Amino acid sequence: MPQLNPAPWLLILLFSWLVFLTIIPQKVLAHTFPNDPAPKTSKTFKMETWNWPWY
């Protein structure tokens, strides 16, 4: 039964985790979005009351 022999599968498992933990995060973090939203201004607007002519 070849699946019980850990020699090739253990090396494949370790190499794949090495790739997942070293190469792929660098590529994901280097990705930039083309349309980054602009930061919102913290400007507060003055609210004025409505002057109703019939009230």
Residue pairs with C-beta under 8 A, 6 or more apart in sequence:
3 9
